[in-house]
Amino acid sequence: MFSRLGNNAARSAALQSRNYATLRDIETRLKSIKNIEKITNTMKIVASTRLSKAERAKNTARTYIANDREVYSHAETAPIETEEKSNLLIVVSSDKGLCGSIHSQIAKAARNRINELNGQKVDVIAIGDKVKTQINRTHSENLVLAFNGIGKETPTFTDAALISDEILKQGKEYSNVEVFYNKFVSGVSFEPTANPIFDAASIEQSPALSQYELDQDAKVPATLAEYSLANAIYSALADGYASEVSARRNAMDNASKNAGDMITKYSILYNRTRQAVITNELVDIITGASSLD
């Protein structure tokens, strides 16, 4: 009899030990999820406060690029057809993550364009570490230049001009230049977009360029081409930044909601486990008391 009681007591003690361990595990997990929810909520608030500033920069940059395109449209500028095709793809992203699929989508659009230009010379310039990493995985032989330190603050034209100057210092000429970026569509969507850039030769041979009062200087087309490149990069940076901040806000909002659901689930599990532990302790007390009678 005493042996049976001893075995029952041992099993009861082992069960209580497992219950207490499970309870501590659930409590630890619950605290961890609550901390994560605080972080994601904070990041959502930060992204929300940055979004209005990002949209203002995006609207300003779009005004610049719209006027730029209007000039070339009136001048009837068109790319010059050459026998040997050489292409430059400038892919704009950033260094920061936690913003959904925004980096992978622009990298995918660039890879698709590289595959379309199969057989032609294609150089890629990556602006932002995220897209650089993804392009480097599949087309490292095409990557000729990369920039980082992108996406920390709202982009300015000065940032774009500095990047443009570094690109021009390469001293390479291309028959086709395209800037790939994430175009801001709405607060919940963006679209990978390509913006072609005209070179100095194409601008110089524009049929209706004479309607503009330009100085008789041979450097004017080259200056316009340099400005257009910086302008396109600025517009891409601003649009991409607005898309990224919006995507990060949405991603953190979803993460906070998921964390809230998990907190509810683990709170219920914690309470049920705690009740089970208390019930087992009461059973043990009653069993022990009855055995003494």
Short mmCIF file of the C-alpha atoms (twelve columns), coordinates in Angstrom:
data_MODEL
# 
_entry.id   MODEL 
# 
loop_
_atom_site.group_PDB 
_atom_site.id 
_atom_site.type_symbol 
_atom_site.label_atom_id 
_atom_site.label_alt_id 
_atom_site.label_comp_id 
_atom_site.label_asym_id 
_atom_site.label_seq_id 
_atom_site.Cartn_x 
_atom_site.Cartn_y 
_atom_site.Cartn_z 
_atom_site.pdbx_PDB_model_num 
ATOM 1   C CA . MET A 1   0.000  0.000  0.000   1 
ATOM 2   C CA . PHE A 2   2.722  2.432  1.006   1 
ATOM 3   C CA . SER A 3   4.621  1.529  -2.171  1 
ATOM 4   C CA . ARG A 4   1.555  2.343  -4.276  1 
ATOM 5   C CA . LEU A 5   1.117  5.675  -2.506  1 
ATOM 6   C CA . GLY A 6   4.796  6.414  -3.048  1 
ATOM 7   C CA . ASN A 7   4.532  5.702  -6.763  1 
ATOM 8   C CA . ASN A 8   1.429  7.880  -7.041  1 
ATOM 9   C CA . ALA A 9   3.209  10.699 -5.234  1 
ATOM 10  C CA . ALA A 10  6.215  10.385 -7.546  1 
ATOM 11  C CA . ARG A 11  4.026  10.487 -10.667 1 
ATOM 12  C CA . SER A 12  2.131  13.453 -9.268  1 
ATOM 13  C CA . ALA A 13  5.359  15.322 -8.543  1 
ATOM 14  C CA . ALA A 14  6.669  14.640 -12.063 1 
ATOM 15  C CA . LEU A 15  3.377  15.821 -13.594 1 
ATOM 16  C CA . GLN A 16  3.453  19.011 -11.538 1 
ATOM 17  C CA . SER A 17  7.047  19.616 -12.582 1 
ATOM 18  C CA . ARG A 18  6.102  19.284 -16.252 1 
ATOM 19  C CA . ASN A 19  3.099  21.568 -15.789 1 
ATOM 20  C CA . TYR A 20  5.202  24.213 -14.075 1 
ATOM 21  C CA . ALA A 21  7.820  23.996 -16.828 1 
ATOM 22  C CA . THR A 22  5.130  24.355 -19.497 1 
ATOM 23  C CA . LEU A 23  3.617  27.292 -17.644 1 
ATOM 24  C CA . ARG A 24  6.965  29.065 -17.482 1 
ATOM 25  C CA . ASP A 25  7.570  28.386 -21.186 1 
ATOM 26  C CA . ILE A 26  4.187  29.854 -22.107 1 
ATOM 27  C CA . GLU A 27  4.778  32.884 -19.898 1 
ATOM 28  C CA . THR A 28  8.208  33.473 -21.463 1 
ATOM 29  C CA . ARG A 29  6.776  33.163 -24.968 1 
ATOM 30  C CA . LEU A 30  3.923  35.531 -24.079 1 
ATOM 31  C CA . LYS A 31  6.324  38.185 -22.802 1 
ATOM 32  C CA . SER A 32  8.448  37.814 -25.947 1 
ATOM 33  C CA . ILE A 33  5.445  38.290 -28.242 1 
ATOM 34  C CA . LYS A 34  4.309  41.344 -26.268 1 
ATOM 35  C CA . ASN A 35  7.778  42.888 -26.672 1 
ATOM 36  C CA . ILE A 36  7.672  42.193 -30.407 1 
ATOM 37  C CA . GLU A 37  4.246  43.844 -30.620 1 
ATOM 38  C CA . LYS A 38  5.635  46.962 -28.928 1 
ATOM 39  C CA . ILE A 39  8.506  47.100 -31.458 1 
ATOM 40  C CA . THR A 40  6.274  46.634 -34.510 1 
ATOM 41  C CA . ASN A 41  3.801  49.240 -33.222 1 
ATOM 42  C CA . THR A 42  6.653  51.705 -32.731 1 
ATOM 43  C CA . MET A 43  8.013  51.039 -36.217 1 
ATOM 44  C CA . LYS A 44  4.509  51.507 -37.648 1 
ATOM 45  C CA . ILE A 45  4.201  54.901 -35.934 1 
ATOM 46  C CA . VAL A 46  7.646  55.976 -37.187 1 
ATOM 47  C CA . ALA A 47  6.776  54.933 -40.749 1 
ATOM 48  C CA . SER A 48  3.443  56.768 -40.551 1 
ATOM 49  C CA . THR A 49  5.139  60.002 -39.473 1 
ATOM 50  C CA . ARG A 50  7.685  59.709 -42.303 1 
ATOM 51  C CA . LEU A 51  5.102  58.960 -44.978 1 
ATOM 52  C CA . SER A 52  3.743  62.498 -45.326 1 
ATOM 53  C CA . LYS A 53  7.265  63.896 -45.805 1 
ATOM 54  C CA . ALA A 54  8.064  61.129 -48.281 1 
ATOM 55  C CA . GLU A 55  4.930  61.899 -50.299 1 
ATOM 56  C CA . ARG A 56  5.845  65.595 -50.480 1 
ATOM 57  C CA . ALA A 57  9.295  64.701 -51.813 1 
ATOM 58  C CA . LYS A 58  7.710  62.276 -54.281 1 
ATOM 59  C CA . ASN A 59  5.296  64.926 -55.596 1 
ATOM 60  C CA . THR A 60  8.114  67.447 -56.004 1 
ATOM 61  C CA . ALA A 61  10.283 64.939 -57.880 1 
ATOM 62  C CA . ARG A 62  7.393  63.980 -60.156 1 
ATOM 63  C CA . THR A 63  6.976  67.644 -61.127 1 
ATOM 64  C CA . TYR A 64  10.629 67.768 -62.174 1 
ATOM 65  C CA . ILE A 65  10.494 64.560 -64.200 1 
ATOM 66  C CA . ALA A 66  7.171  65.521 -65.827 1 
ATOM 67  C CA . ASN A 67  8.642  68.805 -67.082 1 
ATOM 68  C CA . ASP A 68  11.746 66.972 -68.248 1 
ATOM 69  C CA . ARG A 69  9.669  64.557 -70.310 1 
ATOM 70  C CA . GLU A 70  7.564  67.382 -71.689 1 
ATOM 71  C CA . VAL A 71  10.661 69.083 -73.102 1 
ATOM 72  C CA . TYR A 72  11.798 65.934 -74.915 1 
ATOM 73  C CA . SER A 73  8.273  65.245 -76.107 1 
ATOM 74  C CA . HIS A 74  8.032  68.693 -77.728 1 
ATOM 75  C CA . ALA A 75  11.552 68.342 -79.117 1 
ATOM 76  C CA . GLU A 76  10.528 64.961 -80.621 1 
ATOM 77  C CA . THR A 77  13.580 63.295 -79.090 1 
ATOM 78  C CA . ALA A 78  14.032 59.610 -79.863 1 
ATOM 79  C CA . PRO A 79  16.792 57.069 -79.223 1 
ATOM 80  C CA . ILE A 80  19.373 56.660 -81.983 1 
ATOM 81  C CA . GLU A 81  19.401 53.181 -83.486 1 
ATOM 82  C CA . THR A 82  22.870 51.610 -83.500 1 
ATOM 83  C CA . GLU A 83  24.131 48.275 -84.742 1 
ATOM 84  C CA . GLU A 84  25.859 47.375 -81.519 1 
ATOM 85  C CA . LYS A 85  23.456 47.586 -78.600 1 
ATOM 86  C CA . SER A 86  24.797 48.460 -75.163 1 
ATOM 87  C CA . ASN A 87  22.435 48.784 -72.225 1 
ATOM 88  C CA . LEU A 88  22.684 50.259 -68.754 1 
ATOM 89  C CA . LEU A 89  20.092 49.409 -66.107 1 
ATOM 90  C CA . ILE A 90  20.103 51.598 -62.994 1 
ATOM 91  C CA . VAL A 91  18.089 49.737 -60.362 1 
ATOM 92  C CA . VAL A 92  16.956 51.860 -57.418 1 
ATOM 93  C CA . SER A 93  16.150 50.360 -54.029 1 
ATOM 94  C CA . SER A 94  17.519 50.985 -50.510 1 
ATOM 95  C CA . ASP A 95  19.537 49.463 -47.661 1 
ATOM 96  C CA . LYS A 96  16.648 48.871 -45.260 1 
ATOM 97  C CA . GLY A 97  14.358 45.873 -44.945 1 
ATOM 98  C CA . LEU A 98  11.171 44.929 -43.063 1 
ATOM 99  C CA . CYS A 99  9.009  46.347 -45.840 1 
ATOM 100 C CA . GLY A 100 7.441  43.353 -47.536 1 
ATOM 101 C CA . SER A 101 8.323  42.342 -51.088 1 
ATOM 102 C CA . ILE A 102 9.300  45.792 -52.338 1 
ATOM 103 C CA . HIS A 103 12.974 44.926 -52.892 1 
ATOM 104 C CA . SER A 104 12.385 41.497 -54.400 1 
ATOM 105 C CA . GLN A 105 9.859  42.838 -56.906 1 
ATOM 106 C CA . ILE A 106 12.151 45.536 -58.314 1 
ATOM 107 C CA . ALA A 107 15.011 43.010 -58.473 1 
ATOM 108 C CA . LYS A 108 12.728 40.589 -60.325 1 
ATOM 109 C CA . ALA A 109 11.773 43.318 -62.841 1 
ATOM 110 C CA . ALA A 110 15.464 44.056 -63.455 1 
ATOM 111 C CA . ARG A 111 16.298 40.364 -63.926 1 
ATOM 112 C CA . ASN A 112 13.443 39.978 -66.400 1 
ATOM 113 C CA . ARG A 113 14.748 42.952 -68.373 1 
ATOM 114 C CA . ILE A 114 18.273 41.476 -68.421 1 
ATOM 115 C CA . ASN A 115 16.853 38.229 -69.768 1 
ATOM 116 C CA . GLU A 116 14.895 40.142 -72.442 1 
ATOM 117 C CA . LEU A 117 18.138 41.757 -73.610 1 
ATOM 118 C CA . ASN A 118 19.837 38.371 -73.948 1 
ATOM 119 C CA . GLY A 119 22.707 38.565 -76.439 1 
ATOM 120 C CA . GLN A 120 23.280 42.284 -75.875 1 
ATOM 121 C CA . LYS A 121 25.736 43.951 -73.545 1 
ATOM 122 C CA . VAL A 122 23.954 44.786 -70.272 1 
ATOM 123 C CA . ASP A 123 25.555 46.602 -67.336 1 
ATOM 124 C CA . VAL A 124 23.714 47.024 -64.046 1 
ATOM 125 C CA . ILE A 125 24.186 49.729 -61.420 1 
ATOM 126 C CA . ALA A 126 22.527 48.959 -58.080 1 
ATOM 127 C CA . ILE A 127 21.448 51.785 -55.792 1 
ATOM 128 C CA . GLY A 128 20.835 50.226 -52.378 1 
ATOM 129 C CA . ASP A 129 22.278 47.143 -50.672 1 
ATOM 130 C CA . LYS A 130 19.056 45.127 -50.856 1 
ATOM 131 C CA . VAL A 131 18.793 45.099 -54.636 1 
ATOM 132 C CA . LYS A 132 22.561 44.743 -54.970 1 
ATOM 133 C CA . THR A 133 22.429 41.494 -52.956 1 
ATOM 134 C CA . GLN A 134 19.595 40.064 -55.052 1 
ATOM 135 C CA . ILE A 135 21.093 41.032 -58.424 1 
ATOM 136 C CA . ASN A 136 24.471 39.698 -57.330 1 
ATOM 137 C CA . ARG A 137 22.985 36.233 -56.737 1 
ATOM 138 C CA . THR A 138 21.925 35.684 -60.352 1 
ATOM 139 C CA . HIS A 139 23.688 38.286 -62.523 1 
ATOM 140 C CA . SER A 140 26.916 39.153 -60.726 1 
ATOM 141 C CA . GLU A 141 28.727 39.420 -64.076 1 
ATOM 142 C CA . ASN A 142 26.440 42.318 -65.081 1 
ATOM 143 C CA . LEU A 143 26.899 44.335 -61.885 1 
ATOM 144 C CA . VAL A 144 29.450 47.103 -62.505 1 
ATOM 145 C CA . LEU A 145 28.737 49.620 -59.731 1 
ATOM 146 C CA . ALA A 146 26.766 49.798 -56.480 1 
ATOM 147 C CA . PHE A 147 25.792 52.504 -53.995 1 
ATOM 148 C CA . ASN A 148 24.755 52.157 -50.358 1 
ATOM 149 C CA . GLY A 149 23.584 54.481 -47.593 1 
ATOM 150 C CA . ILE A 150 20.244 54.785 -49.398 1 
ATOM 151 C CA . GLY A 151 16.839 55.057 -47.710 1 
ATOM 152 C CA . LYS A 152 17.905 56.366 -44.299 1 
ATOM 153 C CA . GLU A 153 16.470 59.833 -44.916 1 
ATOM 154 C CA . THR A 154 14.153 61.502 -47.411 1 
ATOM 155 C CA . PRO A 155 16.119 61.734 -50.701 1 
ATOM 156 C CA . THR A 156 17.154 65.077 -52.163 1 
ATOM 157 C CA . PHE A 157 18.289 66.219 -55.593 1 
ATOM 158 C CA . THR A 158 21.804 66.620 -54.174 1 
ATOM 159 C CA . ASP A 159 21.891 62.893 -53.382 1 
ATOM 160 C CA . ALA A 160 20.782 62.079 -56.929 1 
ATOM 161 C CA . ALA A 161 23.329 64.489 -58.450 1 
ATOM 162 C CA . LEU A 162 26.189 62.883 -56.502 1 
ATOM 163 C CA . ILE A 163 25.137 59.410 -57.669 1 
ATOM 164 C CA . SER A 164 24.800 60.685 -61.238 1 
ATOM 165 C CA . ASP A 165 28.304 62.186 -61.136 1 
ATOM 166 C CA . GLU A 166 29.780 58.864 -59.990 1 
ATOM 167 C CA . ILE A 167 28.008 57.044 -62.823 1 
ATOM 168 C CA . LEU A 168 29.273 59.518 -65.410 1 
ATOM 169 C CA . LYS A 169 32.827 59.177 -64.073 1 
ATOM 170 C CA . GLN A 170 32.791 55.597 -65.389 1 
ATOM 171 C CA . GLY A 171 33.261 57.142 -68.842 1 
ATOM 172 C CA . LYS A 172 31.120 54.528 -70.610 1 
ATOM 173 C CA . GLU A 173 28.604 55.290 -73.341 1 
ATOM 174 C CA . TYR A 174 25.412 53.283 -73.789 1 
ATOM 175 C CA . SER A 175 22.831 53.190 -76.543 1 
ATOM 176 C CA . ASN A 176 20.074 52.561 -74.006 1 
ATOM 177 C CA . VAL A 177 19.812 53.683 -70.371 1 
ATOM 178 C CA . GLU A 178 16.883 52.760 -68.129 1 
ATOM 179 C CA . VAL A 179 16.151 53.572 -64.499 1 
ATOM 180 C CA . PHE A 180 14.158 50.906 -62.625 1 
ATOM 181 C CA . TYR A 181 12.302 51.914 -59.470 1 
ATOM 182 C CA . ASN A 182 9.165  51.249 -57.418 1 
ATOM 183 C CA . LYS A 183 6.479  53.725 -58.455 1 
ATOM 184 C CA . PHE A 184 4.174  54.795 -55.642 1 
ATOM 185 C CA . VAL A 185 0.571  54.041 -56.694 1 
ATOM 186 C CA . SER A 186 -1.345 54.282 -53.415 1 
ATOM 187 C CA . GLY A 187 -0.890 53.719 -49.707 1 
ATOM 188 C CA . VAL A 188 -1.204 49.976 -50.204 1 
ATOM 189 C CA . SER A 189 0.381  49.360 -53.617 1 
ATOM 190 C CA . PHE A 190 3.440  50.128 -55.743 1 
ATOM 191 C CA . GLU A 191 4.526  49.197 -59.250 1 
ATOM 192 C CA . PRO A 192 8.015  48.367 -60.584 1 
ATOM 193 C CA . THR A 193 8.597  50.889 -63.386 1 
ATOM 194 C CA . ALA A 194 11.307 51.599 -65.964 1 
ATOM 195 C CA . ASN A 195 12.136 55.145 -67.089 1 
ATOM 196 C CA . PRO A 196 14.288 55.473 -70.261 1 
ATOM 197 C CA . ILE A 197 16.959 58.198 -70.391 1 
ATOM 198 C CA . PHE A 198 18.115 59.961 -73.572 1 
ATOM 199 C CA . ASP A 199 21.829 60.391 -74.206 1 
ATOM 200 C CA . ALA A 200 23.530 63.536 -75.533 1 
ATOM 201 C CA . ALA A 201 23.565 62.302 -79.149 1 
ATOM 202 C CA . SER A 202 19.823 61.650 -79.160 1 
ATOM 203 C CA . ILE A 203 19.104 65.076 -77.661 1 
ATOM 204 C CA . GLU A 204 21.369 66.811 -80.171 1 
ATOM 205 C CA . GLN A 205 19.546 65.215 -83.115 1 
ATOM 206 C CA . SER A 206 16.061 66.051 -81.846 1 
ATOM 207 C CA . PRO A 207 14.088 67.406 -84.850 1 
ATOM 208 C CA . ALA A 208 12.274 70.152 -82.923 1 
ATOM 209 C CA . LEU A 209 14.972 71.095 -80.431 1 
ATOM 210 C CA . SER A 210 15.501 74.403 -82.250 1 
ATOM 211 C CA . GLN A 211 12.162 75.721 -80.914 1 
ATOM 212 C CA . TYR A 212 13.885 76.241 -77.580 1 
ATOM 213 C CA . GLU A 213 16.204 79.231 -77.189 1 
ATOM 214 C CA . LEU A 214 19.448 77.479 -76.355 1 
ATOM 215 C CA . ASP A 215 22.958 78.860 -76.333 1 
ATOM 216 C CA . GLN A 216 24.992 77.880 -79.362 1 
ATOM 217 C CA . ASP A 217 27.220 75.687 -77.307 1 
ATOM 218 C CA . ALA A 218 28.241 72.148 -78.192 1 
ATOM 219 C CA . LYS A 219 28.015 71.176 -74.523 1 
ATOM 220 C CA . VAL A 220 24.296 71.920 -74.209 1 
ATOM 221 C CA . PRO A 221 23.091 68.410 -75.221 1 
ATOM 222 C CA . ALA A 222 25.610 66.803 -72.870 1 
ATOM 223 C CA . THR A 223 24.511 69.102 -70.040 1 
ATOM 224 C CA . LEU A 224 20.862 68.276 -70.685 1 
ATOM 225 C CA . ALA A 225 21.672 64.557 -70.702 1 
ATOM 226 C CA . GLU A 226 23.501 64.827 -67.362 1 
ATOM 227 C CA . TYR A 227 20.633 66.793 -65.840 1 
ATOM 228 C CA . SER A 228 18.072 64.279 -67.137 1 
ATOM 229 C CA . LEU A 229 20.023 61.412 -65.575 1 
ATOM 230 C CA . ALA A 230 20.210 63.150 -62.177 1 
ATOM 231 C CA . ASN A 231 16.541 64.113 -62.475 1 
ATOM 232 C CA . ALA A 232 15.476 60.544 -63.260 1 
ATOM 233 C CA . ILE A 233 17.504 59.172 -60.355 1 
ATOM 234 C CA . TYR A 234 16.000 61.766 -58.005 1 
ATOM 235 C CA . SER A 235 12.475 60.871 -59.100 1 
ATOM 236 C CA . ALA A 236 13.238 57.156 -58.698 1 
ATOM 237 C CA . LEU A 237 14.696 57.681 -55.224 1 
ATOM 238 C CA . ALA A 238 11.736 59.784 -54.081 1 
ATOM 239 C CA . ASP A 239 9.092  57.458 -55.522 1 
ATOM 240 C CA . GLY A 240 10.913 54.411 -54.185 1 
ATOM 241 C CA . TYR A 241 11.282 55.955 -50.725 1 
ATOM 242 C CA . ALA A 242 7.560  56.746 -50.529 1 
ATOM 243 C CA . SER A 243 6.731  53.203 -51.663 1 
ATOM 244 C CA . GLU A 244 9.136  51.721 -49.123 1 
ATOM 245 C CA . VAL A 245 7.847  53.749 -46.164 1 
ATOM 246 C CA . SER A 246 4.248  52.908 -47.076 1 
ATOM 247 C CA . ALA A 247 5.096  49.210 -47.471 1 
ATOM 248 C CA . ARG A 248 6.930  49.198 -44.131 1 
ATOM 249 C CA . ARG A 249 3.967  50.804 -42.385 1 
ATOM 250 C CA . ASN A 250 1.636  48.158 -43.823 1 
ATOM 251 C CA . ALA A 251 4.064  45.341 -42.965 1 
ATOM 252 C CA . MET A 252 4.413  46.533 -39.360 1 
ATOM 253 C CA . ASP A 253 0.640  46.950 -39.091 1 
ATOM 254 C CA . ASN A 254 0.127  43.345 -40.210 1 
ATOM 255 C CA . ALA A 255 2.871  42.158 -37.873 1 
ATOM 256 C CA . SER A 256 1.241  43.971 -34.940 1 
ATOM 257 C CA . LYS A 257 -2.128 42.394 -35.738 1 
ATOM 258 C CA . ASN A 258 -0.558 38.931 -35.956 1 
ATOM 259 C CA . ALA A 259 1.216  39.521 -32.647 1 
ATOM 260 C CA . GLY A 260 -2.087 40.573 -31.079 1 
ATOM 261 C CA . ASP A 261 -3.725 37.358 -32.283 1 
ATOM 262 C CA . MET A 262 -0.855 35.287 -30.867 1 
ATOM 263 C CA . ILE A 263 -1.062 37.140 -27.537 1 
ATOM 264 C CA . THR A 264 -4.751 36.278 -27.283 1 
ATOM 265 C CA . LYS A 265 -4.044 32.640 -28.146 1 
ATOM 266 C CA . TYR A 266 -1.187 32.267 -25.650 1 
ATOM 267 C CA . SER A 267 -3.102 34.133 -22.925 1 
ATOM 268 C CA . ILE A 268 -5.933 31.600 -23.197 1 
ATOM 269 C CA . LEU A 269 -3.427 28.727 -23.196 1 
ATOM 270 C CA . TYR A 270 -1.623 30.203 -20.176 1 
ATOM 271 C CA . ASN A 271 -4.852 30.542 -18.182 1 
ATOM 272 C CA . ARG A 272 -5.965 27.010 -19.033 1 
ATOM 273 C CA . THR A 273 -2.576 25.557 -18.114 1 
ATOM 274 C CA . ARG A 274 -2.533 27.525 -14.854 1 
ATOM 275 C CA . GLN A 275 -6.008 26.242 -13.973 1 
ATOM 276 C CA . ALA A 276 -4.867 22.691 -14.739 1 
ATOM 277 C CA . VAL A 277 -1.862 23.095 -12.406 1 
ATOM 278 C CA . ILE A 278 -4.077 24.440 -9.610  1 
ATOM 279 C CA . THR A 279 -6.569 21.613 -10.139 1 
ATOM 280 C CA . ASN A 280 -3.777 19.004 -9.952  1 
ATOM 281 C CA . GLU A 281 -2.490 20.557 -6.728  1 
ATOM 282 C CA . LEU A 282 -5.958 20.474 -5.176  1 
ATOM 283 C CA . VAL A 283 -6.375 16.832 -6.227  1 
ATOM 284 C CA . ASP A 284 -3.042 15.988 -4.626  1 
ATOM 285 C CA . ILE A 285 -4.006 17.772 -1.382  1 
ATOM 286 C CA . ILE A 286 -7.380 16.038 -1.218  1 
ATOM 287 C CA . THR A 287 -5.842 12.653 -2.042  1 
ATOM 288 C CA . GLY A 288 -3.174 13.121 0.591   1 
ATOM 289 C CA . ALA A 289 -5.725 14.197 3.200   1 
ATOM 290 C CA . SER A 290 -8.030 11.267 2.448   1 
ATOM 291 C CA . SER A 291 -5.162 8.790  2.695   1 
ATOM 292 C CA . LEU A 292 -4.480 9.929  6.254   1 
ATOM 293 C CA . ASP A 293 -8.026 9.164  7.384   1 
# 
